[in-house]
């Protein structure tokens, strides 16, 4: 018999948004963020859960691969080369390792994340 259990992801709102975007990365607003982890494995370099953000924009630099499934709200990614991609509730996308650009939360966003480092 295996001790490994399947984990359900709570899709509800994150209770507390208490993680401000660092000032040196902010472009617009002072958005607060929060997350609720469902699974963290430092050994395997895999992390999954739910994340939320208030409206605002900030610089991002990905050293990991991330799958995002938007549960609520609307956001856009603007790559350093000027490419723009906008996503809303019900849509999903992957941000590959090495992406550099701007994350803009247009409407309060809640997403499922799955990160591989």
N, C-alpha and C positions, 0 to 999 in steps of 0.2 A: 504494500500500500504506500502511496506517495504522500508526503507532507506538503507538497506544492498545491496551493489553492488559487483559483481564479479570483481576481479582484474586480469588484464593481466600481465604476467611476461615478461619484456623486456629481451630477450635472448642474446642481443648484448654485446660486450665487455664493461667492467667497465671502465669508463672514466679515473679514476686516481687510481693508485696503490700507496698509501701513508701510509700504515700501515706495518712497519717492524716487523718481528718476534722478540720478546724480546730476547736480547742477552743471558740471562740465559737458554733459551729453545732451542737455535740454536745448530744444530749438523753439518750442512754443508751449506755453502753459507750465504748470507745475503738477503734472499728473501723478496720482497715487496709484500704486499697483498692489496686487495681492495674489497669493497662490494657495492652493490646497493640494498637497501631494497625495497621490494614490499609490505610487510605487517609486522607490529610490533604490538603485543598485549601483553603488560605487564600484563594486567588483566587475560588473558587466558594462558599466558606463551607460546605463539606460535609466531614464526618469520619465514619469508620466503623471498627469494630474490636470487640474483646472486652474486657469490664470485669468485675472481681470485687470482692466485698466480704465482709468478716467481719460477723457479727451486730452490730447496734447501730442507733441511730436518730439522725437529724440533720435540721436545717432545710434546705429546698431552696427555691430561687427561680430559675425557668427564664427565661432571656433568649433561648432557642433552642427549636426543636422537636426532639423526640427520639423515634425509634422504638426500642423495646426488645423483644427476643425473649429470654425467660428460657430458658437452657440447663440450669441446675441450681439447686436451692434454692427458697426462698420469700421473698417480700417483700410489703410493703404501702405504699401511698401514702395519706396522710391529708391532705386538702385543708384549708385554713384555715377553710372553711365546715363542716367536720366530716365530709364525704363520705369514705368509706373504700373503697379498691379493693385487693384482694389478688390476687397473681399467683404462679404456680409454674411449674416446668419444663414447657415445651411451650406456654406461653401468650405472647401478645404484646400490646403496648399502645403508645399514643402519648401522650407528655406534651407538651401544647402550650405554646408561648411564653406567659409570664404566669402559669403555675401557681405557686402558693405553698403550702407545707405542710411535711409531714414525710415523709422516706424512712426506712422501717424495714426492715432486713434481718433477717428472722426466722431463716432458715437460710442458711448460706453461699451466696451467689448468684454465678452466672456468667451474663452476658448478652451478646448481640450488641447493639451500639448503632449507630445511624445518626443523626447530628446535622446539622441545617441551621440556620445562623445568619443 
